[in-house]
Amino acid sequence: MSNEQTKADPSSVDHFVQQKYQHGFVTEIESETVPPGLDENVIRWISARKEEPGWLLEWRLDAYRQWLNMTPPDWAHLEIDPIDFQAISYFSAPKSDKDKPQSLDEVDPKLLETYDKLGVPLHERARLAGVAVDAVFDSISIGTTFRDELMKAGVIFCSFSEAVKDHPELVRKYLGTVVPSRDNFFAALNSAVFSDGSFVFIPRGVRCPMELSTYFRINAAETGQFERTLIIAEDSSYVSYLEGCTAPMRDENQLHAAVVELVALEQAEIKYSTVQNWYPGDENGVGGIYNFVTKRGDCRGARSKISWTQVETGSAITWKYPSCVLRGDHSVGEFYSVALTNNCQQADTGTKMIHIGRETRSKIISKGISAGRGQNAYRGLVRVAKKADKARNFTQCDSMLIGKGCGAHTFPYIEVSNPSAKVEHEATTSRIGEDQMFYCLQRGISEEDAVSMIVDGFCKQVFRELPMEFAVEAKALLEVRLEGAVG
Amino acid sequence: MSNTQALSTADKWFRAYQALDQTADPGWMQSLRENAAKQLSVNGLPHRKIEEWKYTPLRRLENLELQTRNQREIPPVDTQFPAAIAEPSALVIDISDGSLQSRQETPDGLTINSLAGGLGKYEDRLRSLCEATDLSGPGRAFAALNTAFLDQGLLIHAGAGVKAGSILIRWAFSPAEAARLDNFRVFVLLDAGAELAVIEQFESTVGTENALNVISQVELGKGAALEHVRVQLESDRCSLLTSTSIRQAADSRYTYSGFDLGGGLVRHEIDASLTGPGAHAEIRGAFVLDGSRYVDNHVSVDHVSAGCTSQQFFRGVLGGRSRGVFNGRALIRAGADGSVVKQSNANLLLSGLAEMDTKPELEIYADEVEASHGATVGQLDEAAVFYLRTRGLSDAQARRMLTAAFCHAVTDQLENRTLADRLSVLLDEAMPDEPPETGRED
């Protein structure tokens, strides 16, 4: 091995860090898009086009009116150019939507080709992987598999629009009960203009026979995407839900403001996993998705459990705090996160664990990796209410810095007002040490493999929580984004 | 305090500023005050929506009157100062109602003066320190208030290489009918290689509802060392808003040990800036709260240069309906390689009505650093309680002993052992009597 190879050469760092976004392409499909701008008429148009009932239109309009009086949050450790909300188009659907394809054969081949490029296991692969996919292209669902098998189990898994039509009573009962429309600026915006998303209902005592998965994809230029996901797990049920996304390369910033609501009733368990790989912008910070997400789970029933696992590698801006409201006694909340920022990416992400019930437990494992000029912040809140006797929290948030220009930040809020609570928080910040690299290199391990191995080890606690296919994808993603990035 | 109330209180104070007679003061001071008063008037007081002040209940300050210069001309009488906590060799400086009462002869190389007295020789240094105070935004309202009423102050200066021993500053209020808010400023300047210990004792014998707003500014030259101890035993009707900012040159050392055992509304901001390589800041404190006391320690350490180290270490015991806040921040700027940062905050909640809010923040822009932090809120180890009970102690005795030992982790770090022993006794006495309501075996 030559001397050059054994050293962490800065030029090779640049080379690897500058790897291009693999999924950067735009599928040319005619889209039906409303002109940019937002007012009550746009909301009425969206609602009418989706043939929604009156109460939902009213709910949207109410959210819109609240949104008008709100200001975008500025407390996050993010530098964001002001967003012109009137320059965004609030609805976009593939044109063939009116006559919805009944099977995948009828689906626009160009769409299928897009999914193929992304490796979405929509048909054969889906069956092999045992995954039911509710694929969202831009803002509307185009195909769902395994519906029959799920139906047999009594599980409802469909697009949000379909749920509004077929199960209005369920939607009306739960919509906005976890994330109220006035919750925050972006949740209000989403409530006003949400396009589509997924709806899952697991009836009492049912263990969902397969992992449910939705692939999101942003396609039409300058179109905000406003997903709304609602998952309800009735007493003693279980579901594991997978969410993954990629987006094509472009120069315009795209706004994404999703809302995810989870409801776990008595002894129910919901496991929600995300791999987020949206277009992060180029190496100069041009373009990239703005990702403002409100995700919250409500452990309403006793002994219920909600577990969030996320691997955040994409987006120019990530503003996301999947939270658990531990209302039921003995309920459990978990949050496992790997967040990676490279080039000019910025992430302000973390969780909130609100302990209300007795003997509630929560665990937070957060791993932040910063490279290039990336800024990565963990922001978390652990609150123990007066009545949450014997609540227990453990938080560990570790940061890894790769390179001189990046930043890693930790803002944990701990608010305890019960004397029997035990709350622990610990955090470390480190870098890939020269000694670690040297050790690997002198054992004949290449630089890329060494970094990949060290990062993989750093993230292991989180990857372990992901379903198998996701874990593989997540690991590969990190490798692509970080190979050889030694500081 | 709501937004509108905050504005009206600030307005009231602004009017008091306008009544101030400034004709005898230098021009820069007048314009500094004017700017500060404008900031105060425009921004108002902090409120719950201001992140840095979200926990601080400022309502009790609303009705306080400001002491302006005319009232100051009558020296406060009958102020009872507590027995000195420091060793007899320490120089004693008494400050009553925000004005300097007495000072003793000082050894060579050490200067102690009032702000007015220091203006001649030290005017440029004092001016640049005053002008460097951040007054922008509602979060800095009390700094603006202090600057708008900049009048009374204390200057301590130790020349290069002077080993200046220790100084005890005793703060107290005189008995007065109306509740007041006093402003005061302290400047501590240590030239290269100088060493000094400053012990502050806050203890009034009167239970008047008073407030004190003190800004301390510390400048440490190359290799200088300041040991700063604060013992706070105020009555629970008293409010203390204090801030200490420290600028540290290369290889300087700042050690702070704070003991908050009293006070109604107490907020102390410590802001250390490690501007020279190799500077070290060690900031630790213990607070023992009962009743409805509120104690907030806001610590920020800014690592500007390479090779600096800092430690934050706080222990809190909360009983009654008290509320404690710890906000520790460490900022490591780009280029501050080789920085080592340790933050630790552990708290014991003894009562179901007490609350602890803690936020240890790290903000890191350099990659060759070692940073870690930990925060806990919990109870005593039941196994340790059991062990002591097997040795014949009652449950209450065992818990008291363990709770006290938990706080002694701070006194144990003091270099001045005589003072540490006294503080340990004070800590033991301050332990709330109430046993925990849950988790008891018997």
Interface residues (C-beta under 8 A of the other chain):
Chain A: W75 H77 V384 K386 D389 K390 S399 L401 I402 G403 K404 G405 C406 G407 A408 H409 T410 F411 P412 Y413 I414 E415 V416 S417 N418 P419 S420 A421 K422 V423 E424 H425 E426 A427 T428 T429 S430 R431 G487
Chain B: E51 A334 N347 L349 L350 S351 G352 L353 A354 E355 M356 D357 T358 K359 P360 E361 L362 E363 I364 Y365 A366 D367 E368 V369 E370 A371 S372 H373 G374 A375 T376 V377 G378 Q379 P436 E437 T438 G439
